[in-house]
Amino acid sequence: MSQSAVAEVSLQPGRPRRFLKPETQTAMLFLLPSFLGFMVFMALPIVASLALSFTNWQLISTPSFVGFQNYIRLFTVDPAFYTILRNTLLFAVEYLALNLVISLTLAVWISSLKRGKAIFRVIFFLPTFTPTIAASVVWLLIFTPDGLADTIIRALGLGLPNFLLSSSWAMQAIVLVTLWANVGYNVVMFNAALDLVPKHYLEAATIDGANAWQRFWRIRLPLISPTIFFGTVMTAITSLQIFDEIFAMTRGGPGSATATLGFAIYQKGFTNFQMGYASALAWVMFVMIMALTILQFHMQRKWVHYDD
């Protein structure tokens, strides 16, 4: 067909133009259910919670607009807010540091094994499959007075108080249970990254006289830094949202020693029926998570090395 004929056909009136390729249309058709689910169950509730944070809503009454009163109450009136904020940040910092150190240590140890690597990966990863509430209830029985933990403490003569009844030790029990439940994810991820480090890099360093620590610090650690960065971001996000362990084991107690933002949102919204105030707390948590994530992405330029 000549060029003039092609141009004549393309300019014929009534012939619809296709703006999307057939494969693109097919892809959009398959993505439509997930997109609708995201809009209905994620995007719309997020927007609704932002609107509710500017209202006073007791669930059984009609929401009334109060402007920034919920946020003003948070930062100037509510004396418990800063205790809750401090508990959340202390838990997040301690849990994040211990999770990364323990998981990286275990990953390096598993990587050094000659046999049985798969077995240990499964052993450390199994707790991540356990429902958090169920695992927390089991740990609650362990930490109860005259439970397994008390028996071990008395047998060793450590003189420690019952963890869940002590305002100084209750948060440490929460950290311990959360580590047990979640450290396996980073162990498996870091171990996979270590196994992908090119062997010839390590062999060349060994020939040059580098010892095991130098090979780890100068070669293996920089090469797996993108994986560590990903684990750091995800672990930090989940640590700021801690709820299940606290709900099942301490309910924020003793006193307010383990009260965090996640538990406060539940308590204000579904126990005290202050949904507007709970929404304001949720958005404070959202801003904290976003700020921490942006900070981590900014700081990664100094320590994360990508292999071009």
Disulfide bonds with the S-S distance in Angstrom:
none
